[in-house]
Amino acid sequence: MAGHPLSVEECDRLWEAWTPAEVAERLSGTPSCWYVAAGWALDLFTGGLGREHSDLEIGVPHERFAEIADAFPGFEWDVVGDGCIWPFPEEADNQHQTWLREPATGLYRLDVFREPHLGDRWICRRDASITLSHDELILHTAAGIPYAIPEVVLLFKAKARRAKDEADFLHALPAMDRSRRSRLSGWLSRVHPGHPWLETLSNHRY
């Protein structure tokens, strides 16, 4: 079924995201199956705000999405992808993004990625041969906020290479140790052969 086309201007107008701390508080009674993803995860990893964020994404094993949804009674969900939006659960099997909408204002507060997994192992959407246990995928801040490891975040950001993705890469790189840089380099070589970040990673010495 065709979805409603979603323009950049409409997204800018409708998004007023919570912060990771606000989401962690709201999910404090939920089993530990979720983690902050995308740009915010890199800021949590480095311990500093690299840039302003217009949205907030979290990841969750797709079979456990209902546990997240149950934590937000009174809110509504929309499925988003390919520039269109549908009321949940339409197209949920074909798209992985799920936006949380506040009915009173119509504003979006949170984007939930319903991620592939096999039991307690995360599976990369870009290359199913890349898998990690959830214990290895998720780090925690001193305050206990869960977030995805930087090499996973940057692997996904490498595809689009928007200005914010380039900024996020340069922001996170100095905080990544040799092991994390090496793993990102290996993944990029498989998923995006010849990617410009590979040279930067190979030249990075500190």
Secondary structure, DSSP 8 states (H G I E B T S, - for coil): ---EE--HHHHHHHB----HHHHHHHTTTS-S--EE-HHHHHHHHHTS--S--S--EEEEEGGGHHHHHTTSTT-EEEEEETTEEEETTTTTTT--EEEEEETTTTEEEEEEEEE-EETTEEE-SS-TT-EEEHHHHEEE-TT--EEE-HHHHHHHHTTT--HHHHHHHHHHGGGS-HHHHHHHHHHHHHHSTT-HHHHHHHH---
